[in-house]
Amino acid sequence: MSDSVNKQLSSCLDGELPLEEAAMLMKRLGRDSRSRAALTRYILMGEVMRDGLVPGLLNGNFAQRVSEEISSEEFPPSGRSSWRGKVQKLVAGAGVAAAVAAVALVSLQTAIVDPDQTGLSGQGNVETISYTVPEPPDRLNSYLVRHGTQAAMARNSSWTRVVTDEASDAAERSQGVPEIDDVAPEPEAVNAKKVTP
Amino acid sequence: MAGRADDWQLVQRVQGGDKTAFDVLVLKYQHKIVKLVMRYVQDPSESQDVAQEAFIKAYKALPNFRGESAFYTWLYRIAINTAKNYLVARKRRPLDYDVDLQDPTQYEMQARVSEVATPEGHALGEEVREVVVEAVEKLPEDLRMAIILREIEGMSYEEIAQAMDCPVGTVRSRIFRAREAIDSRLRPLLD
């Protein structure tokens, strides 16, 4: 193993190696056990100098075990690909909001008390207290209705998309097509404009 | 500072699918993490298992790591949580004292673990210590200063260059030569 590789290892360990060289070095480390051994010793001497050595790790089995465990792991999808989960959460939140809005709307509408329906209006000396809860302003009312409708539509849309995606994923898996999680979703508006000949 | 930048580079490589970069992170932090876990799980063998689990959890969670804290601080928290969960699962009460979650370096300074290792491992550990300490003592002054400023003080090459009044390239070379000199004594012991 050349001095230049060891010099790169030394710089890499200290975070002083340029990115492109670090990339090459990582590739080398993946296939060159001597380089890995040298890096391990460099790390070890640093731990000794800082009085941080754990003798039980000197046989190198620990790092090897972790490496083996990881090699059997499929690397999890990156954070960028979780857009579907995020959208579902947003839609679920909107659904809850819509449900709350619907309940509020129904409550407000039924809260207008009709004395005849309460059975209290004609009862002797019982003083009837008649009151009316004011109806929500038109603007609020229309907002609640619109919000509830849109949320419901979004939920349907999302559900359809999830079912479609899952079916599509299953079909792709059966065909051995790798999952592509980083691909951004195609805007629905574009789909809507497609004209079938 | 330099360590953080270096770790971030490695983390980004892992996030790009390079598992070797994670191997480097494991090599780099295994001693610290096992030592940390030993504070909770006092059995050395169990500590290694828990530390291993912590590393694997970190690997799985790495796609969500955005570098808002240093990688080691993040890993440190995962390790502590893993150790605590392990003790709870084993229905063992975690130790009363706690470590400062926000400051790993403070913890490192506070106390050293009374390491319990196998007799063979302990003997080898002592031998390694002696060899490294002796090798550092025998280094020429400029090499010794450079490696101490780097490994013990944690200074970047730029900072060492200013402290030693020499170019960064010279610092790089001195640190490398110091490591090679120590390694020439250490390698026969470990091979």
Interface residues (C-beta under 8 A of the other chain):
Chain A: D3 N6 K7 S10 S11 C12 L13 D14 G15 E16 L17 L19 A22 A23 M26 K27 L29 G30 R36 A37 A38 L39 T40 R41 Y42 I43 L44 M45 G46 E47 V48 M49 R50 D51 G52 L53 V54 P55 G56 L57 L58 N59 F62 A63 R65 V66 S67 E69 I70 S71 E73 F75 P76 P77 S78 G79
Chain B: A2 G3 R4 A5 D6 D7 Q9 R13 Q15 G17 D18 K19 T20 A21 F22 D23 V24 V26 L27 K28 Q30 H31 K32 V34 K35 M38 P44 Q48 A51 Q52 F55 I56 Y59 K60 L62 P63 N64 R66 E108 R112 E115 A117 T118 G121 H122 L124 G125 E126 V128 R129 V132 V133 A135 V136 I147 I148 R150 E151 I152 S156 Y157 R172 S173 I175 F176 R179 E180 I182 D183 L186 R187 L190
